[in-house]
Amino acid sequence: MMMVRRRTSGVVGSSVAVIVSLHSVGEADRHGAPSAHGSSTLQSGATGAKGCDQVFTQPSHRSRPPARGYPRGMRQTTPRVVLASAGFAVYLIALAFIAFWPIPVDRPVDGRISEFIAWAHSIGMDAITYARIEWTANVVLFLPLGVFLTVLLGSRRWWMSVVIGILVSSLIELGQGIFLADRTASGWDVLANSTGTLIGALLTVATTATIIETRSRSRNRSGDLSARAGQPTPGGSTRRTATRR
């Protein structure tokens, strides 16, 4: 048990380092590179009748581009980033306990799972097997990993979430095969975990795209209403919206 706690604490420390690095990547996306030069002044010769010198000052700060994959201002919401980071840390701790527990976590409920499978077969649901239940559990286990990584990295880096998921699953299976005698390393588990990470990443990308489209339509609708309110009538007067007092 002491060995498990040491391994778990090591995984927790690594998860904190991963969150800090991912947050740094997100900050680099949100803030553009600072300008290397100050404000530059361009002076031209005399123009017009008076012949006065005109001085044009170039702004010293570049406009910051919006975060890639997110609507403007969404990635700059600090509570959202903090909440995602906190949830990611809790998830990694739970994943470490499940992955490096000395015995299979499904052993205490093995009898109930067998009873459920027997009942399913008695009503003609022969497709339900223990292997398929285990496969589905491994997919669901890594689905939040794809969600959290895509939220922290950005929707345009969703493929990085999948790559990280494959690496994490491979390291877990390698650790189980080397250090845990009662756990069995399997390539099918890596495939199932990677599938869960992919599903979570794609769900996050689709949700983000829906949010962007909804906000864009809302902005366009507001702009159309404002433009219609300021259109002149055929008689030359401007339409005004009546307000109740």
N, C-alpha and C positions, 0 to 999 in steps of 0.2 A: 504493500500500500504506500510506503514511503517513496518507492521508486516511481509509482504512478503520480504522486503529488509533485515530485521534482520535475517529471516530464511535463505535467500539466502547467506548473508555474513557468517552465521554459516556454511553452507554447503561448501562455498568456503574455509574457514579455515580448515575444515575437509579434503577437497580434497587435500590441500597442505600437510597436515600431512600424508595422505595416500601415496602421491607421494614420499615424503621423506623416508617413511618406505619401500616402494617397491624398491626405488633406493638403500637403504642399503642392502636389501636382494640380489639384483643383484650384489652389490659390494662384498658381502660375498661369492657369487658363483665364481666371477671372480678371487678373490685372495685367495689362500690357507692359512691355519693357519700357522703362523710363527714358526720356529723351536725353541724349548725350550732350546736347548743346542748349544753351539758353535761348532767350528770345533774340532773334536777329532783326536788325533794322535796315530797311532798304530805303534809300533816299533817291529821289528822281529830281530832274532839273525843273526849272521854272515853267509853269504851264498857265494858260489863261491870260487875261489882260493884266492882272496885277503882278504876275511873275513870282508868286510865292512858292517856296519850297514845300513839297508835300512829303511827308514822312509816313511810311507804312510799316507798321510793327507786326511781325509774324508771331502768332501765339507760341508760347514756350511749351505747352503741354499738348501732347497728341491725344486725340479722342480714343478712349478705350473701347476696343471692339467687344461686342456681347459675347458671353460664354458660349462655346460651341455646343450645339445640341440642346440648349435650353433657351427659353424666352428671356428677353432683357430683364434683369433684376431678379430672376428666379434663383440663379446660383449665388447671388449676393446676399441671400437671406441667411444670416448666421444661425438662427435657431434651427433651420432645416438641416444645415450641415452638422451642427452639434448633435441633433437628434439622430441623424443617420450614423454618425460616428459612434455614438453611445450604443445604439442598437447593434451595430456591427461588432463592437467589443463584446457585448453580452452573447451574441451568436457565436463568436469564435471560442469563448470560454465553454459554452455548452457543447460545441463541436469537439473541442479537445477532450472533454470528459467522456463523450460518447465514443470517440475514436480510440482512445487509449485506456478505456476501462479494461481491467485484467480479463474479464469474461465477457462473452457476447451479451449485449444489453437486452436482447430478446429472450434470453434463457429463462428469466422468471415468468414470462407469459407464454412460454413455448406450448404448454398444455392447452391454454385457451385458444391459441392460434390453430392448433391441430383440431380442436373441437369445432372451430368455425369452418375450417376446410372440409371436415367430414359432413357438417350440416349443409354446406354449399353443394357438395357432391350429391347429397341425398335429394336435393331439389333440382338436380340436373345442371348445376353450374360447375361443370368439370374443368372449365378453363381456369378456375381459381386454384392455384397451387402455392406451396410454400416458397418456391423459387421466385415466382412472380410477385408475391407479396414483399419479399425481401428486395427485389429489384425496384419496385415502386417506392419502398421506404428510402432506399438510397437516392433515388431521384428527388424525392421531396426534401430529403436532408440537405442537399446542396442547392436547392432552388433559392433560398434566401441569400446565399453567397453571390449568385449572379445579380440579384436585385441590389444588394448593398454596394458591390463593386461598381456596377454601372452608374448608380447614383453618385458615388464619390468620384469616379473617373470621368464621367460624362458619357452621354449616349453615343457619341462618335467613337469612343474607345470601348465599345461593348465587346469587341473581339478580345481585348486584353483581359476582360473578366473571364472569358472562357479559357484562355491560356492559363491564367492564375488558378482557376478551378481545377484544371487538369494536373497542374503541378502540385497543388495542395492534396488532391486525392492520391496522387502517386506517392507522395511523401508519407501520407497516412498508411497506405497499404504496405509500404516498405518498412515503416516502423513497427507495424503489427507483425509482419513476418519475421523481423529480427529480434524484437524485445518481448513480445507477448506470445507465450506458448499456446494459450487457449484460443487465440485469435488466428484466423486464416486469411492470408493475403490473396486477393483475387483480381484478375484483370477485368472481370465483369463488373466488379464494384467501381473501378475507375471509370469504365464506360458509363455506368449508371449515374455516378456523381457528375461527370462531365455533361451528360444530357440534362441533368437538373440545373447546372449552372447556365447552360445555353438557354433553357426555357426561361429562367429568371431574368437573364439579360435581355432577351427578346421582348418579354412582357414589359420590362422597364422602358425599353426604347419605344414600344407601341404606345404606352401610357404617356410618355413625354411628348411624342408627336401629336397625340390627341389634345394635350393641354396647350401646345403651341398653336394648333389650328383653331381651337376654341377661343383663345385669347386674340388671335388675329382677326377672326370673324367679329368678335365683340368690338375690337378697335375700329374695324372698317364700318360696322353698323353705327357706332357713335359718331364717326367722322361724317357719314352720310346724313345723319340726322342734324348735325351741326351745320352742314352745308345747305341743307334744305331750309333750315330756319333762317339763314341769312340771304336766301335768294330774293332778288327784287321781283315784285309783281308786274304784270303787263302794264299797269298804270304808272309805274315808276317808283312806287313806294316799296319799302322793304317789309316783308312779312314778319310779324311779331307774334310770338306765342302768348296766348292769354293765360294769365295766372290768377288763381283764386285767392282772394284775401279773406 
